[in-house]
Amino acid sequence: ALAEIKTAEHKKLNDAYMFINETLMQALLKIDGIECTPDAEKARQRRRQAVRLLQSWMDQMDRKRESVKQAEVTISQ
């Protein structure tokens, strides 16, 4: 029974990670598709800021996922 609960929780966590990561990737692709004219410096700066923010969130998600994997390894030993 404990193994079934553990598997179900792992699946929920993995599904949530995949959903969030996919949502962030879609937002990144949308922002990446925005073309700014050469004279729109402020718009380009905002676009760069948004890309950096999304990338930092994706990096945070990856770090959290890795820490969960490490915790699972530690628990299973």
C-alpha beads as a LAMMPS data file, in Angstrom:
LAMMPS data file: protein, C-alpha beads

77 atoms
76 bonds

1 atom types
1 bond types

-500.0 500.0 xlo xhi
-500.0 500.0 ylo yhi
-500.0 500.0 zlo zhi

Masses

1 110.0

Atoms # bond

1 1 1 0.000 0.000 0.000
2 1 1 2.842 2.385 0.851
3 1 1 4.496 1.727 -2.500
4 1 1 1.227 2.521 -4.303
5 1 1 0.911 5.822 -2.434
6 1 1 4.530 6.653 -3.173
7 1 1 4.028 5.893 -6.870
8 1 1 0.848 7.985 -7.009
9 1 1 2.538 10.934 -5.305
10 1 1 5.552 10.639 -7.606
11 1 1 3.246 10.692 -10.634
12 1 1 1.360 13.751 -9.332
13 1 1 4.614 15.593 -8.700
14 1 1 6.034 14.639 -12.080
15 1 1 2.812 15.636 -13.860
16 1 1 2.835 19.013 -12.096
17 1 1 6.467 19.568 -13.053
18 1 1 5.767 18.689 -16.684
19 1 1 2.731 20.991 -16.804
20 1 1 4.585 23.947 -15.299
21 1 1 7.653 23.380 -17.447
22 1 1 5.535 23.140 -20.609
23 1 1 3.626 26.296 -19.692
24 1 1 6.871 28.192 -19.131
25 1 1 8.285 26.876 -22.413
26 1 1 5.184 27.986 -24.324
27 1 1 5.457 31.453 -22.783
28 1 1 9.138 31.574 -23.696
29 1 1 8.357 30.630 -27.297
30 1 1 5.663 33.298 -27.511
31 1 1 8.017 35.953 -26.180
32 1 1 10.789 34.715 -28.431
33 1 1 8.461 35.206 -31.405
34 1 1 8.014 38.905 -30.670
35 1 1 9.965 41.009 -33.112
36 1 1 11.022 44.473 -32.058
37 1 1 11.961 47.207 -34.461
38 1 1 15.486 48.611 -34.151
39 1 1 14.157 51.826 -32.616
40 1 1 12.130 50.006 -29.926
41 1 1 14.915 49.713 -27.356
42 1 1 12.558 49.704 -24.368
43 1 1 10.488 46.892 -25.899
44 1 1 13.648 44.847 -26.550
45 1 1 14.783 45.391 -22.962
46 1 1 11.407 44.232 -21.637
47 1 1 11.532 41.212 -23.919
48 1 1 15.006 40.311 -22.641
49 1 1 13.840 40.743 -19.048
50 1 1 10.875 38.445 -19.654
51 1 1 13.093 35.801 -21.280
52 1 1 15.544 35.926 -18.374
53 1 1 12.723 35.666 -15.848
54 1 1 11.169 32.667 -17.575
55 1 1 14.559 30.985 -17.898
56 1 1 15.262 31.545 -14.202
57 1 1 11.894 29.975 -13.305
58 1 1 12.689 27.000 -15.517
59 1 1 16.086 26.662 -13.833
60 1 1 14.403 26.765 -10.414
61 1 1 12.005 24.028 -11.499
62 1 1 14.922 21.894 -12.688
63 1 1 16.760 22.378 -9.379
64 1 1 13.638 21.472 -7.397
65 1 1 13.075 18.394 -9.523
66 1 1 16.666 17.316 -8.963
67 1 1 16.385 17.839 -5.191
68 1 1 13.219 15.714 -5.147
69 1 1 15.040 12.970 -7.055
70 1 1 17.912 13.112 -4.560
71 1 1 15.462 12.942 -1.643
72 1 1 13.769 9.899 -3.204
73 1 1 17.136 8.160 -3.539
74 1 1 17.994 8.958 0.078
75 1 1 14.621 7.741 1.348
76 1 1 14.765 4.509 -0.635
77 1 1 18.172 3.541 0.795

Bonds

1 1 1 2
2 1 2 3
3 1 3 4
4 1 4 5
5 1 5 6
6 1 6 7
7 1 7 8
8 1 8 9
9 1 9 10
10 1 10 11
11 1 11 12
12 1 12 13
13 1 13 14
14 1 14 15
15 1 15 16
16 1 16 17
17 1 17 18
18 1 18 19
19 1 19 20
20 1 20 21
21 1 21 22
22 1 22 23
23 1 23 24
24 1 24 25
25 1 25 26
26 1 26 27
27 1 27 28
28 1 28 29
29 1 29 30
30 1 30 31
31 1 31 32
32 1 32 33
33 1 33 34
34 1 34 35
35 1 35 36
36 1 36 37
37 1 37 38
38 1 38 39
39 1 39 40
40 1 40 41
41 1 41 42
42 1 42 43
43 1 43 44
44 1 44 45
45 1 45 46
46 1 46 47
47 1 47 48
48 1 48 49
49 1 49 50
50 1 50 51
51 1 51 52
52 1 52 53
53 1 53 54
54 1 54 55
55 1 55 56
56 1 56 57
57 1 57 58
58 1 58 59
59 1 59 60
60 1 60 61
61 1 61 62
62 1 62 63
63 1 63 64
64 1 64 65
65 1 65 66
66 1 66 67
67 1 67 68
68 1 68 69
69 1 69 70
70 1 70 71
71 1 71 72
72 1 72 73
73 1 73 74
74 1 74 75
75 1 75 76
76 1 76 77
